[in-house]
Amino acid sequence: MVEITDEFMRGELPKARSYAAVFLKAGPNYGSEGARAVIWEHGRRNFELRAAGKLALVGPITDESGYCGLGVFSTSLDEARSLMDEDPGVRAGIFTYEVHPWRSFPGDGLPYREA
């Protein structure tokens, strides 16, 4: 591992920026007839938001916790809420969501690894 000095940390911490973390949860219509088609369109919209630079990270949560997904928006909290209110899965009651302020460093990303 690389040694991280106090000086390095003092230089990096001011570079952190605010983001909106969105936790997607199963809604009252989760698993209902027709939900798969709506979830497909929810996924298409996520790709559109990624392409527009508004959704930095997104993916499903695959355990039995009741959480269905996580997204990190590079928008304000209010814009993230507005975008989520228009999500097809949220509008259909398949998902609900929570929005939380989150800070991280621009340029951070997920490392590629084979499945």
C-alpha positions as CSV (number, residue, x, y, z in Angstrom):
1,M,0.0,0.0,0.0
2,V,1.0,3.6,-0.6
3,E,1.8,5.7,2.5
4,I,-0.6,8.6,2.8
5,T,0.8,11.5,4.7
6,D,-1.0,14.2,6.6
7,E,0.3,16.7,4.1
8,F,-1.2,14.7,1.2
9,M,-4.6,14.5,3.0
10,R,-4.6,18.2,3.7
11,G,-4.1,18.8,0.0
12,E,-6.8,16.4,-1.1
13,L,-9.6,17.1,1.3
14,P,-10.5,20.5,-0.1
15,K,-11.0,18.9,-3.5
16,A,-14.1,17.0,-2.3
17,R,-17.4,18.0,-3.8
18,S,-21.0,17.5,-3.0
19,Y,-23.2,14.8,-4.7
20,A,-26.6,13.3,-4.1
21,A,-26.7,9.6,-3.1
22,V,-30.0,8.0,-3.9
23,F,-31.0,4.7,-2.3
24,L,-33.8,2.9,-4.2
25,K,-36.2,0.8,-2.2
26,A,-38.9,-1.7,-3.1
27,G,-42.2,0.1,-3.4
28,P,-45.8,-1.2,-3.0
29,N,-45.9,-2.4,-6.6
30,Y,-42.5,-4.1,-6.6
31,G,-42.9,-7.5,-8.2
32,S,-46.4,-6.7,-9.7
33,E,-47.5,-7.7,-13.1
34,G,-45.8,-5.5,-15.7
35,A,-43.1,-4.4,-13.3
36,R,-40.3,-5.9,-15.4
37,A,-41.2,-3.8,-18.4
38,V,-41.2,-0.6,-16.2
39,I,-37.9,-1.6,-14.6
40,W,-36.4,-2.0,-18.1
41,E,-37.5,1.6,-18.9
42,H,-36.1,2.7,-15.6
43,G,-32.7,1.2,-16.7
44,R,-32.9,3.0,-20.0
45,R,-33.5,6.3,-18.3
46,N,-30.5,5.6,-16.0
47,F,-28.3,5.2,-19.2
48,E,-29.7,8.5,-20.5
49,L,-28.9,10.2,-17.2
50,R,-25.4,8.8,-17.3
51,A,-24.9,10.0,-20.8
52,A,-26.1,13.5,-19.8
53,G,-23.5,13.5,-17.0
54,K,-26.1,13.7,-14.2
55,L,-25.7,10.1,-12.9
56,A,-22.1,9.3,-12.0
57,L,-22.6,5.8,-10.5
58,V,-25.6,3.5,-10.6
59,G,-26.4,-0.1,-10.0
60,P,-28.6,-2.6,-8.3
61,I,-28.3,-3.8,-4.8
62,T,-28.7,-7.6,-4.9
63,D,-29.3,-8.7,-1.4
64,E,-32.6,-9.2,0.5
65,S,-32.4,-5.9,2.4
66,G,-35.3,-4.2,0.6
67,Y,-33.0,-1.9,-1.1
68,C,-33.0,-2.2,-4.9
69,G,-30.3,0.1,-6.1
70,L,-27.9,2.9,-5.5
71,G,-27.2,6.0,-7.6
72,V,-24.8,8.9,-7.1
73,F,-26.0,12.0,-8.9
74,S,-23.7,14.8,-9.8
75,T,-26.5,17.3,-9.2
76,S,-28.0,19.1,-6.3
77,L,-30.2,17.3,-3.8
78,D,-33.3,19.1,-5.2
79,E,-32.4,18.2,-8.8
80,A,-31.8,14.5,-7.8
81,R,-35.3,14.5,-6.1
82,S,-36.9,16.0,-9.2
83,L,-35.2,13.5,-11.5
84,M,-36.3,10.6,-9.2
85,D,-39.9,11.9,-9.0
86,E,-40.0,11.5,-12.8
87,D,-38.4,8.0,-12.8
88,P,-40.8,5.5,-14.4
89,G,-40.3,3.0,-11.6
90,V,-41.0,5.6,-8.9
91,R,-44.1,6.9,-10.8
92,A,-45.4,3.3,-11.1
93,G,-44.9,2.6,-7.4
94,I,-42.4,-0.1,-8.1
95,F,-39.7,1.9,-6.3
96,T,-39.4,4.5,-3.5
97,Y,-36.3,6.4,-2.8
98,E,-34.2,8.3,-0.3
99,V,-31.8,11.1,-1.2
100,H,-28.8,11.9,1.0
101,P,-26.0,14.4,0.7
102,W,-22.7,12.7,0.0
103,R,-19.1,14.0,-0.6
104,S,-16.4,12.5,-2.7
105,F,-13.6,13.4,-5.1
106,P,-14.1,14.3,-8.7
107,G,-12.5,11.7,-10.9
108,D,-13.0,8.8,-8.5
109,G,-14.5,5.8,-10.2
110,L,-15.1,2.1,-10.0
111,P,-12.1,-0.1,-10.9
112,Y,-12.7,-2.5,-13.8
113,R,-12.7,-6.2,-12.7
114,E,-13.7,-9.3,-14.5
115,A,-17.0,-10.8,-13.4
